[in-house]
Amino acid sequence: MTEQDILLRVGARIRELRKDKGLTQEALGEKGGFHFSYIGQIERGEKNVALLNLAKIAEALEVDISQLFTQPHQDNGEKSKADIQEINYLLSQQNAQKVAMAKNVVKEILSYQENKE
């Protein structure tokens, strides 16, 4: 595992925990004493965050610091929910034209699957 892989995994886990708590990057930043852009950089794996800052983030998320380094066991329903949340997040970062295109692709895939069954 590369250093970048570690940064990306920890950042993704922080994003997941933050969203599970219903917090924005701004709200998490305020609770932890950080600027929201710093939280965003951590979540995207752009910052090699110090251990003490990770402890502050864990405290702000009201989780044990070890939870920032582990992935919870997910059954298929939870995995599907996580996948939908990730897709929603990715789409929220796109312009209206790309969202419409993605919607059409999903419709085509689902239509094809229904016709195949």
C-alpha positions as CSV (number, residue, x, y, z in Angstrom):
1,M,0.0,0.0,0.0
2,T,1.4,3.4,-1.0
3,E,1.4,6.5,1.1
4,Q,-1.2,8.0,-1.3
5,D,-3.4,4.9,-0.8
6,I,-3.3,5.4,3.0
7,L,-4.2,9.1,2.6
8,L,-7.1,8.3,0.3
9,R,-8.5,5.5,2.6
10,V,-8.3,7.6,5.7
11,G,-9.8,10.6,3.9
12,A,-12.7,8.4,2.5
13,R,-13.3,7.0,6.0
14,I,-13.5,10.5,7.5
15,R,-15.9,11.5,4.7
16,E,-18.0,8.4,5.4
17,L,-18.2,9.0,9.2
18,R,-18.9,12.7,8.7
19,K,-21.8,12.0,6.3
20,D,-23.1,9.3,8.7
21,K,-23.2,12.0,11.4
22,G,-25.0,14.4,9.0
23,L,-22.2,16.9,9.2
24,T,-21.0,19.2,6.4
25,Q,-17.3,19.8,6.0
26,E,-17.9,23.2,7.6
27,A,-19.6,21.8,10.6
28,L,-16.9,19.2,11.2
29,G,-14.3,21.9,10.8
30,E,-16.0,24.0,13.4
31,K,-16.3,21.1,15.8
32,G,-12.6,20.2,15.4
33,G,-11.2,23.7,15.1
34,F,-10.2,23.4,11.5
35,H,-11.1,25.4,8.3
36,F,-13.5,23.5,6.1
37,S,-11.1,23.5,3.2
38,Y,-8.6,21.6,5.3
39,I,-11.3,18.9,6.0
40,G,-11.9,18.7,2.2
41,Q,-8.2,18.3,1.5
42,I,-8.0,15.5,4.1
43,E,-11.0,13.8,2.6
44,R,-9.6,13.9,-0.9
45,G,-6.2,12.5,0.3
46,E,-4.4,15.8,-0.4
47,K,-3.1,16.3,3.1
48,N,-0.9,14.1,5.3
49,V,-2.7,15.0,8.4
50,A,-0.9,14.9,11.8
51,L,-1.9,12.3,14.3
52,L,-3.0,14.9,16.8
53,N,-5.3,16.5,14.2
54,L,-6.7,13.0,13.5
55,A,-7.5,12.7,17.2
56,K,-9.3,16.1,17.1
57,I,-11.3,15.0,14.0
58,A,-12.2,11.7,15.7
59,E,-13.3,13.6,18.8
60,A,-15.4,16.0,16.6
61,L,-17.0,13.0,15.0
62,E,-17.6,11.4,18.4
63,V,-15.8,8.2,17.4
64,D,-12.7,6.4,18.6
65,I,-9.6,7.3,16.6
66,S,-9.2,3.7,15.6
67,Q,-12.5,4.0,13.6
68,L,-10.7,6.4,11.2
69,F,-8.5,3.5,10.1
70,T,-11.0,0.7,9.8
71,Q,-13.9,-0.1,7.5
72,P,-17.0,-1.4,9.2
73,H,-18.4,-4.7,8.2
74,Q,-21.1,-4.1,5.6
75,D,-23.8,-6.4,4.5
76,N,-25.2,-6.1,1.0
77,G,-27.9,-3.7,1.9
78,E,-25.4,-1.4,3.7
79,K,-23.0,-1.7,0.8
80,S,-25.7,-0.7,-1.6
81,K,-26.6,2.3,0.5
82,A,-22.9,3.3,0.6
83,D,-22.6,2.9,-3.1
84,I,-25.7,5.1,-3.7
85,Q,-24.3,7.7,-1.3
86,E,-21.0,7.7,-3.2
87,I,-22.8,8.0,-6.6
88,N,-24.9,10.9,-5.1
89,Y,-21.7,12.6,-3.9
90,L,-20.0,12.2,-7.3
91,L,-23.1,13.6,-9.1
92,S,-23.3,16.5,-6.8
93,Q,-19.9,17.6,-8.0
94,Q,-21.0,17.7,-11.6
95,N,-22.8,20.3,-13.8
96,A,-26.4,19.8,-14.9
97,Q,-25.5,18.4,-18.3
98,K,-23.3,15.7,-16.9
99,V,-26.0,14.8,-14.3
100,A,-28.5,14.4,-17.1
101,M,-26.1,12.3,-19.1
102,A,-25.5,10.0,-16.1
103,K,-29.2,9.7,-15.5
104,N,-29.8,8.6,-19.1
105,V,-27.0,6.0,-18.8
106,V,-28.5,4.6,-15.6
107,K,-31.9,4.4,-17.2
108,E,-30.5,2.5,-20.2
109,I,-28.7,0.1,-17.9
110,L,-31.7,-0.6,-15.8
111,S,-34.0,-0.9,-18.9
112,Y,-31.5,-3.4,-20.5
113,Q,-31.4,-5.4,-17.3
114,E,-35.3,-5.5,-17.1
115,N,-35.6,-6.6,-20.7
116,K,-33.0,-9.3,-20.2
117,E,-34.9,-10.8,-17.3
